């Protein structure tokens, strides 16, 4: 993916799917893994946001470097 907003949207969608899956009641009591604390959700959200910020910074640097014109070599 090349669009930072698209990457952020995907990470938010994945995080939402994971938290919904973990917070929904289990169908089988033997597969219960326990409740998800708000602290865990906040850690995952912070990790997703930091990854998105780093990806956006790197992408903007790549885009700026790619848009600079290349100087042609000249003979002496």
Secondary structure, DSSP 8 states (H G I E B T S, - for coil): ---HHHHHHHHHHHHHHHHHHHHS--SSGGG------HHHHHHHHHHHHHHHHHHHHHHHHHHHHHHS--------
